């Protein structure tokens, strides 16, 4: 679902603050940036992107994606591989763990 309220609020705020039609346009652009996730909630959306999910995914989907990715990138799975591959797997596993922790913490609140 596309959000629209950031555009409306941005337009009104820009118009009122700058008292000029160009202010409304600037506010509209800033509101669009917030609605699109370019500003503000980027970290939250990035956690879902790391797991390959949409932000409206359920708890079961999040758990399933986490388990699937960790079984693929766990450092113990590539223990006999080249050092570069082990380093990449460790980095990816830490990104997956951090994303999963952010999602879990946000859902607990």
C-alpha positions in Angstrom: 0.0 0.0 0.0 1.4 3.4 -1.0 1.4 6.0 1.7 0.1 9.4 0.8 -0.2 11.4 4.1 3.4 12.5 4.0 2.9 14.2 0.7 -0.2 16.1 1.9 1.3 17.1 5.2 4.5 18.1 3.5 2.6 20.3 1.0 0.6 22.0 3.7 3.7 22.6 5.9 5.8 23.9 3.0 3.0 26.2 1.9 2.5 27.6 5.4 6.2 27.9 6.3 7.3 29.6 3.1 4.0 31.3 2.2 4.7 30.7 -1.5 3.5 28.0 -4.0 7.1 26.9 -4.4 7.1 26.1 -0.7 4.2 23.7 -1.2 6.1 22.0 -4.0 9.2 21.7 -1.8 7.1 20.3 1.0 5.5 17.8 -1.4 8.9 16.5 -2.5 10.0 16.1 1.1 6.8 14.4 2.0 7.3 12.0 -1.0 10.8 11.2 0.3 9.3 10.2 3.7 6.5 8.1 2.1 9.0 6.3 -0.2 11.2 5.4 2.8 14.2 7.4 1.5 14.3 9.4 4.8 13.5 8.3 8.3 12.5 4.6 8.4 15.2 3.4 6.1 16.9 1.3 8.8 13.7 -0.5 9.5 13.0 -1.2 5.8 16.7 -2.2 5.3 16.3 -5.0 7.9 13.4 -6.5 5.9 15.4 -6.1 2.7 18.3 -8.0 4.2 16.0 -10.9 4.9 14.4 -10.6 1.5 11.0 -9.7 2.9 8.4 -7.0 2.6 7.8 -4.8 5.7 4.3 -6.3 6.2 5.6 -9.9 6.6 4.4 -11.9 9.5 6.4 -13.3 12.4 6.4 -16.8 10.9 7.7 -15.5 7.6 10.5 -13.5 9.3 11.5 -16.6 11.3 11.5 -18.8 8.2 13.5 -16.3 6.2 16.1 -16.0 9.0 16.5 -19.7 9.4 16.8 -20.2 5.6 19.4 -17.5 5.2 21.4 -18.6 8.3 21.5 -22.2 7.1 22.9 -20.9 3.8 25.4 -18.3 5.2 26.4 -19.7 8.6 30.2 -19.6 8.9 30.4 -23.3 10.0 28.8 -24.3 6.6 31.8 -22.9 4.8 34.5 -23.9 7.3 36.6 -25.7 4.6 36.2 -22.9 2.0 38.7 -20.3 1.0 39.4 -17.5 3.5 37.7 -14.9 1.3 34.5 -16.9 1.2 34.6 -17.5 5.0 35.0 -13.8 5.5 32.1 -13.0 3.2 29.9 -15.6 4.9 30.8 -14.2 8.4 29.9 -10.7 7.2 26.6 -11.8 5.6 25.7 -13.8 8.7 26.3 -10.9 11.0 24.2 -8.7 8.7 21.4 -11.3 8.9 21.6 -11.5 12.7 21.5 -7.7 13.1 18.5 -7.4 10.8 16.7 -10.2 12.6 17.4 -8.6 16.0 16.2 -5.2 14.8 12.9 -6.7 13.5 12.4 -8.7 16.7 13.1 -5.7 19.0 10.7 -3.5 17.0 7.9 -6.1 17.1 8.3 -6.5 20.9 7.7 -2.8 21.5 
